[in-house]
Amino acid sequence: MKRIIYLGIALFFILFLAFWSDGGLAPYEKDFVFPAKNISFYSHIQPMIDAKCGIGSGCHNAGTPTNLLFYNTLENFINHRVGKTEPRLLLVDPDIDRYNPQNSTLYQLLTVDFDKQYLGYERMPPLSYGRDKLNEEELRGIRQWILEGAQE
């Protein structure tokens, strides 16, 4: 029983520090900066996706039954299928999208206009959830990562 209590306290402090480490900003409110090249999924993309789309925002995470997107690995991220009608497209189709952001479902979902939809979905993160779209630097980072082949 003591172990569970200690584990709970430790988890609370980890979450507290993660949430408040940037002057009280919620994780989805943080701005992410990317290098000019050699962008890595695990070092650059995944932390931003976790904060803006998953754990930090509470939208796309394993605990949300309607949005079972798992971003814990590159494989799960790029192979996630999107679309309301069949055939659903891969988020980043290795045969089509790598090296070509304009064809990427991921890039289209992040850059579609507010008043339009892509594959039946509004822009991500959605305005209806009160989320700002990714800033120009974050979109540049996603675009560059895809241009470089959406690597680990």
Secondary structure, 3 states (H helix, E strand, C coil): CHHHHHHHHHHHHHHHHHHHCCCCCCHHHCCCCCCCCCCCHHHHHHHHHHHHCCCCCCCCCCCCCCCCCCCCCHHHHHCCEECCCCCCEECCCCCCCCCCHHHCHHHHHHHCCCCCCECCECCCCCHHHCCCCCCHHHHHHHHHHHHCCCCC
